[in-house]
Every structure is written in C-alpha cells, then in structure tokens.
Amino acid sequence: MLKLYFTHILFVFFIFFSIKISSQIEDKNQTEIHEKEAHKKHTIGLALTHTSIGSGIKNNMGDQWISFPSFTLDYSYYLNRKWLIGLHNDVILEEFIVEDKRPNPGEGKIIGIERSKPITTTLVLGYKIIDHIILIAGGGMEFSKEENFKVVRFGIDAPFEIRNNWEIFGTFTYDIKIDGYDAFFYGLGIAKLF
C-alpha cells in the first residue's frame, strides 16, 4: 500500500511540474512574440527646429551669429533594437548670407554665399546607446538655387514613446557644409512608429 501511495504522489508531482514548466515555456514564447510585435521597425518624424550659424553676414560684417526657424522630416528604419538607418531632411525657412571662407583674391573684402531656403538631405546611421539617447552620424547634400554643398552630419536624438505607437523626441544636430559653413539645429518633434 505504501508503494502505491508513493507512486501516486510521484505521479501527481510529475504532472504538476510538467504543467508548470509547460506554462513557463508558453509564457516565454508569448512574451517573445509580444516583444517582436511591440518593436516597430519604421518611424516617420516631424520636428520644429531652430538653426544657428556662426559665420553669417549682417550689416556688411562677417562672423555674425544668425538664427532661423526650420523644420525636419525624418524617416528611420530600425535594423534591430540598437541600430537604425535613416533619411533625415531639413529646410531653413529663410534667405540669408554666410561668409565665404574659401580663399579669394580680394583679401580684406568679405565675400558672401547667398542661401535661399536651403534643403538638406542626409543618409544617417544611428546607434541607441541607452533607452532614450541615439547617436547619429551621416552625410548628404544641401541644396539651394545658388549653390549646393556636401554635408557631414553628427547628432543626438532623444525619443520618448508615448502611446499608440507615437513618440516625442528632442534633436540636436551639427552639420559641416564642406566648402560652405557650419550650422547646428535643435528642436522638438513627434514621430509615428509602424
């Protein structure tokens, strides 16, 4: 009788732990599926920004700080949870003149480069160093009716997910316009994840 009792207890013990292990495996699989569904690969963002340039010309004087309203329209594709590749675009909403730093024969005279609502398009690579900080680096072109410049871009984005696959983000970006001028912009935006 004791053997039969021990066998029943062993059987119940085995069934209980089999169900427990099975449910843990199922919970883990459901968690992995939920995480994959929750991780959206695409984002489209729009930000209102402010662009500052340190080599502007005002009142026939060079090396003046000038600032303008601008906005950005960004698309990013997450390769995984840490890395992204994106097409980041911005436009300055004003016409302005910056100092031409290239060598010129008329030394002593300030020569300016006119810019009419320039549009910058860059291909960037981003790396999420922590939850809310993404480092950005890339290159592209700035287009304006007067002259186009190659651009090298470095930046930091700080996204914060809100609800229904929306996020708000802050951005700070520094652009080196080769043979042109340097500019930085900062601002706040909203993005949709899908």
C-alpha contacts under 8 A as a table, 3 or more apart, distances in Angstrom:
res1	aa1	res2	aa2	distance
1	M	4	L	5.12
1	M	5	Y	6.18
2	L	5	Y	5.02
2	L	6	F	6.05
3	K	6	F	5.09
3	K	7	T	6.08
4	L	7	T	5.02
4	L	8	H	6.25
5	Y	8	H	5.20
5	Y	9	I	6.29
6	F	9	I	5.13
6	F	10	L	6.12
7	T	10	L	5.06
7	T	11	F	6.04
8	H	11	F	4.96
8	H	12	V	6.12
9	I	12	V	5.16
9	I	13	F	5.99
10	L	13	F	5.00
10	L	14	F	6.04
11	F	14	F	5.10
11	F	15	I	6.22
12	V	15	I	5.14
12	V	16	F	6.03
13	F	16	F	5.19
13	F	17	F	6.30
14	F	17	F	5.43
14	F	18	S	6.05
15	I	18	S	5.07
15	I	19	I	6.22
16	F	19	I	5.37
16	F	20	K	6.27
17	F	20	K	4.85
17	F	21	I	6.00
18	S	21	I	5.25
18	S	22	S	6.00
19	I	22	S	5.03
19	I	23	S	6.07
20	K	23	S	5.23
20	K	24	Q	6.26
21	I	24	Q	5.07
21	I	25	I	6.26
22	S	25	I	5.20
22	S	26	E	6.19
23	S	26	E	4.95
23	S	27	D	6.00
24	Q	27	D	5.03
24	Q	28	K	6.11
25	I	28	K	5.08
25	I	29	N	6.21
26	E	29	N	5.09
26	E	30	Q	6.14
27	D	30	Q	5.08
27	D	31	T	6.05
28	K	31	T	5.05
28	K	32	E	6.22
29	N	32	E	5.13
29	N	33	I	6.22
30	Q	33	I	5.06
30	Q	34	H	6.04
31	T	34	H	5.02
31	T	35	E	6.08
32	E	35	E	5.08
32	E	36	K	6.21
33	I	36	K	5.13
33	I	37	E	6.19
34	H	37	E	5.06
34	H	38	A	5.92
35	E	38	A	4.92
35	E	39	H	6.06
36	K	39	H	5.30
36	K	40	K	7.97
37	E	40	K	7.05
39	H	81	R	7.71
40	K	43	T	7.85
40	K	78	Y	7.82
40	K	193	L	5.87
40	K	194	F	5.24
41	K	77	Y	5.52
41	K	78	Y	4.80
41	K	79	L	7.25
41	K	80	N	7.79
41	K	193	L	7.32
41	K	194	F	6.48
42	H	75	Y	7.37
42	H	76	S	5.79
42	H	77	Y	4.70
42	H	78	Y	6.35
42	H	193	L	5.62
42	H	194	F	5.25
43	T	74	D	7.89
43	T	75	Y	5.69
43	T	76	S	5.25
43	T	77	Y	6.63
43	T	191	A	6.26
43	T	192	K	5.44
43	T	193	L	4.45
43	T	194	F	6.33
44	I	73	L	7.37
44	I	74	D	5.66
44	I	75	Y	4.58
44	I	76	S	6.63
44	I	191	A	5.35
44	I	192	K	5.47
44	I	193	L	6.83
45	G	72	T	7.84
45	G	73	L	5.74
45	G	74	D	5.10
45	G	75	Y	6.50
45	G	189	G	6.71
45	G	190	I	5.56
45	G	191	A	3.84
45	G	192	K	6.41
46	L	71	F	7.26
46	L	72	T	5.65
46	L	73	L	4.70
46	L	74	D	6.51
46	L	189	G	5.40
46	L	190	I	5.70
46	L	191	A	6.34
47	A	71	F	5.53
47	A	72	T	5.15
47	A	73	L	6.71
47	A	187	G	6.40
47	A	188	L	5.32
47	A	189	G	3.63
47	A	190	I	6.36
48	L	69	P	7.75
48	L	70	S	6.30
48	L	71	F	4.53
48	L	72	T	6.64
48	L	187	G	5.62
48	L	188	L	5.83
48	L	189	G	6.13
49	T	69	P	6.24
49	T	70	S	5.06
49	T	71	F	5.05
49	T	72	T	7.04
49	T	185	F	6.23
49	T	186	Y	5.28
49	T	187	G	3.99
49	T	188	L	6.59
50	H	67	S	6.94
50	H	68	F	5.86
50	H	69	P	4.78
50	H	70	S	5.52
50	H	71	F	7.63
50	H	185	F	5.30
50	H	186	Y	5.58
50	H	187	G	6.18
51	T	67	S	5.49
51	T	68	F	5.26
51	T	69	P	6.23
51	T	70	S	6.31
51	T	92	I	7.22
51	T	183	A	6.74
51	T	184	F	5.71
51	T	185	F	4.19
51	T	186	Y	6.85
52	S	65	W	6.92
52	S	66	I	5.77
52	S	67	S	4.30
52	S	68	F	6.58
52	S	183	A	5.71
52	S	184	F	5.54
52	S	185	F	6.17
53	I	56	G	6.28
53	I	65	W	5.65
53	I	66	I	5.35
53	I	67	S	6.29
53	I	181	Y	7.68
53	I	182	D	6.41
53	I	183	A	4.69
53	I	184	F	6.79
54	G	63	D	5.98
54	G	64	Q	5.80
54	G	65	W	4.38
54	G	66	I	6.52
54	G	182	D	7.30
54	G	183	A	7.16
55	S	62	G	6.35
55	S	63	D	4.16
55	S	64	Q	5.51
55	S	65	W	6.34
55	S	66	I	7.76
55	S	98	V	5.59
55	S	99	E	5.57
55	S	181	Y	6.82
55	S	182	D	7.72
56	G	62	G	5.96
56	G	63	D	5.55
56	G	64	Q	4.81
56	G	65	W	5.85
56	G	66	I	5.74
56	G	96	F	7.75
56	G	97	I	5.98
56	G	98	V	4.12
56	G	99	E	5.77
57	I	60	N	6.10
57	I	61	M	5.40
57	I	62	G	4.53
57	I	63	D	6.50
57	I	64	Q	5.83
57	I	97	I	5.70
57	I	98	V	5.38
57	I	99	E	6.01
57	I	112	G	7.11
58	K	61	M	5.41
58	K	62	G	6.76
58	K	64	Q	6.52
60	N	110	I	7.48
61	M	64	Q	7.05
61	M	110	I	7.48
62	G	98	V	7.70
62	G	99	E	5.93
62	G	110	I	6.74
63	D	99	E	7.00
68	F	92	I	6.67
68	F	93	L	7.00
68	F	94	E	6.61
69	P	92	I	6.27
69	P	93	L	5.97
69	P	94	E	7.54
70	S	90	D	7.04
70	S	91	V	5.59
70	S	92	I	4.36
70	S	93	L	5.46
71	F	90	D	5.59
71	F	91	V	5.79
71	F	92	I	6.92
72	T	88	H	7.25
72	T	89	N	5.50
72	T	90	D	4.09
72	T	91	V	6.58
73	L	88	H	6.30
73	L	89	N	5.26
73	L	90	D	6.18
74	D	86	G	7.17
74	D	87	L	5.93
74	D	88	H	4.33
74	D	89	N	5.86
75	Y	86	G	5.47
75	Y	87	L	5.30
75	Y	88	H	6.25
76	S	84	L	6.42
76	S	85	I	5.69
76	S	86	G	3.98
76	S	87	L	6.40
76	S	88	H	7.89
77	Y	84	L	5.46
77	Y	85	I	5.42
77	Y	86	G	5.97
78	Y	81	R	6.67
78	Y	82	K	7.61
78	Y	83	W	5.94
78	Y	84	L	4.16
78	Y	85	I	6.51
79	L	82	K	7.64
79	L	83	W	5.50
79	L	84	L	5.29
79	L	85	I	7.17
80	N	83	W	5.59
80	N	84	L	7.13
81	R	128	K	7.78
82	K	127	Y	5.56
82	K	128	K	4.87
82	K	129	I	7.40
83	W	125	L	7.38
83	W	126	G	5.66
83	W	127	Y	4.74
83	W	128	K	6.44
84	L	125	L	5.83
84	L	126	G	4.95
84	L	127	Y	6.49
85	I	123	L	7.39
85	I	124	V	5.72
85	I	125	L	4.59
85	I	126	G	6.13
86	G	123	L	5.77
86	G	124	V	5.20
86	G	125	L	6.44
86	G	126	G	7.82
87	L	121	T	7.01
87	L	122	T	5.76
87	L	123	L	4.78
87	L	124	V	6.33
88	H	121	T	5.92
88	H	122	T	5.31
88	H	123	L	6.42
88	H	124	V	7.03
89	N	119	I	7.18
89	N	120	T	5.46
89	N	121	T	4.46
89	N	122	T	6.33
90	D	119	I	5.77
90	D	120	T	5.26
90	D	121	T	6.76
91	V	117	K	6.51
91	V	118	P	5.73
91	V	119	I	4.40
91	V	120	T	6.29
92	I	117	K	5.22
92	I	118	P	5.77
92	I	119	I	6.81
93	L	117	K	5.22
93	L	118	P	7.82
94	E	116	S	6.57
94	E	117	K	5.16
95	E	114	E	7.51
95	E	115	R	5.59
95	E	116	S	4.35
95	E	117	K	5.50
96	F	114	E	5.97
96	F	115	R	5.37
96	F	116	S	6.66
97	I	112	G	5.77
97	I	113	I	5.40
97	I	114	E	4.46
97	I	115	R	5.99
98	V	112	G	5.36
98	V	113	I	5.22
98	V	114	E	6.59
98	V	115	R	7.77
98	V	181	Y	7.15
99	E	110	I	6.83
99	E	111	I	6.05
99	E	112	G	4.56
99	E	113	I	6.13
99	E	181	Y	7.71
100	D	110	I	7.60
100	D	111	I	5.55
100	D	112	G	5.13
100	D	113	I	5.73
100	D	180	G	6.65
100	D	181	Y	7.78
101	K	179	D	7.42
101	K	180	G	7.16
101	K	181	Y	7.85
102	R	179	D	6.60
102	R	180	G	7.96
104	N	107	E	6.44
106	G	109	K	5.87
107	E	110	I	7.97
113	I	180	G	7.87
114	E	146	E	6.65
115	R	118	P	6.22
115	R	144	S	6.20
115	R	145	K	7.61
115	R	146	E	6.52
115	R	147	E	7.80
116	S	144	S	5.89
116	S	145	K	6.65
116	S	146	E	7.38
117	K	144	S	6.69
118	P	142	E	6.39
118	P	143	F	5.48
118	P	144	S	4.66
118	P	145	K	7.99
119	I	142	E	5.55
119	I	143	F	5.18
119	I	144	S	6.62
120	T	140	G	7.37
120	T	141	M	5.71
120	T	142	E	4.09
120	T	143	F	6.15
120	T	151	V	7.98
121	T	140	G	5.63
121	T	141	M	5.61
121	T	142	E	6.41
122	T	138	G	6.45
122	T	139	G	5.09
122	T	140	G	4.04
122	T	141	M	6.46
122	T	151	V	7.53
122	T	153	R	7.57
123	L	138	G	5.57
123	L	139	G	5.69
123	L	140	G	6.07
124	V	136	I	6.36
124	V	137	A	5.39
124	V	138	G	4.02
124	V	139	G	6.54
124	V	153	R	7.85
125	L	136	I	5.79
125	L	137	A	5.56
125	L	138	G	6.03
126	G	134	I	6.14
126	G	135	L	5.41
126	G	136	I	4.41
126	G	137	A	6.52
127	Y	134	I	5.35
127	Y	135	L	5.29
127	Y	136	I	6.73
128	K	131	D	6.80
128	K	132	H	7.50
128	K	133	I	5.79
128	K	134	I	4.17
128	K	135	L	6.38
129	I	133	I	5.95
129	I	134	I	6.02
129	I	135	L	7.15
130	I	133	I	5.45
130	I	134	I	7.39
132	H	157	D	7.92
132	H	158	A	5.08
132	H	159	P	5.45
132	H	160	F	6.37
133	I	156	I	6.79
133	I	157	D	5.93
133	I	158	A	4.80
133	I	159	P	7.06
134	I	156	I	5.62
134	I	157	D	5.10
134	I	158	A	6.31
135	L	154	F	7.73
135	L	155	G	5.97
135	L	156	I	4.75
135	L	157	D	6.60
136	I	153	R	7.68
136	I	154	F	5.54
136	I	155	G	4.80
136	I	156	I	5.78
136	I	157	D	7.39
137	A	152	V	7.75
137	A	153	R	5.49
137	A	154	F	4.51
137	A	155	G	6.42
138	G	152	V	6.01
138	G	153	R	5.16
138	G	154	F	6.72
139	G	150	K	7.55
139	G	151	V	5.37
139	G	152	V	4.42
139	G	153	R	5.61
140	G	150	K	5.92
140	G	151	V	5.06
140	G	152	V	6.66
141	M	148	N	6.94
141	M	149	F	5.69
141	M	150	K	4.49
141	M	151	V	5.17
142	E	148	N	5.54
142	E	149	F	5.14
142	E	150	K	6.27
142	E	151	V	6.52
142	E	177	K	7.59
143	F	147	E	6.90
143	F	148	N	4.72
143	F	149	F	6.84
144	S	147	E	5.61
144	S	148	N	5.84
145	K	148	N	7.75
149	F	177	K	5.82
149	F	178	I	6.08
149	F	179	D	7.03
149	F	180	G	6.59
150	K	177	K	5.74
150	K	178	I	5.43
151	V	175	D	6.37
151	V	176	I	5.56
151	V	177	K	4.58
151	V	178	I	6.06
152	V	175	D	5.77
152	V	176	I	5.13
152	V	177	K	6.64
152	V	178	I	7.65
153	R	173	T	7.00
153	R	174	Y	5.86
153	R	175	D	4.61
153	R	176	I	6.42
154	F	173	T	5.76
154	F	174	Y	5.31
154	F	175	D	6.56
155	G	171	T	7.37
155	G	172	F	5.55
155	G	173	T	4.00
155	G	174	Y	5.96
156	I	171	T	5.89
156	I	172	F	5.36
156	I	173	T	6.36
157	D	169	F	6.71
157	D	170	G	5.76
157	D	171	T	4.53
157	D	172	F	6.53
158	A	169	F	5.21
158	A	170	G	5.04
158	A	171	T	6.35
159	P	167	E	6.37
159	P	168	I	5.77
159	P	169	F	4.07
159	P	170	G	6.52
160	F	167	E	5.36
160	F	168	I	5.40
160	F	169	F	5.97
161	E	165	N	7.18
161	E	166	W	6.04
161	E	167	E	4.05
161	E	168	I	6.45
162	I	165	N	7.14
162	I	166	W	5.61
162	I	167	E	5.10
162	I	168	I	7.09
163	R	166	W	5.56
163	R	167	E	7.32
165	N	192	K	6.07
165	N	193	L	5.10
165	N	194	F	6.95
166	W	190	I	7.26
166	W	191	A	5.76
166	W	192	K	4.68
166	W	193	L	5.95
167	E	190	I	5.78
167	E	191	A	5.24
167	E	192	K	6.48
167	E	193	L	7.58
168	I	188	L	7.38
168	I	189	G	5.69
168	I	190	I	4.38
168	I	191	A	6.17
169	F	188	L	5.78
169	F	189	G	5.29
169	F	190	I	6.11
169	F	191	A	7.54
170	G	186	Y	7.45
170	G	187	G	5.81
170	G	188	L	4.55
170	G	189	G	6.37
171	T	185	F	7.84
171	T	186	Y	5.32
171	T	187	G	5.47
171	T	188	L	6.36
171	T	189	G	7.96
172	F	184	F	7.30
172	F	185	F	5.80
172	F	186	Y	4.34
172	F	187	G	6.87
173	T	184	F	5.47
173	T	185	F	5.40
173	T	186	Y	6.41
174	Y	182	D	7.49
174	Y	183	A	5.96
174	Y	184	F	4.26
174	Y	185	F	6.66
175	D	182	D	5.69
175	D	183	A	5.27
175	D	184	F	5.93
176	I	181	Y	6.55
176	I	182	D	4.63
176	I	183	A	6.72
177	K	180	G	5.08
177	K	181	Y	5.17
177	K	182	D	5.60
177	K	183	A	7.84
178	I	181	Y	6.97
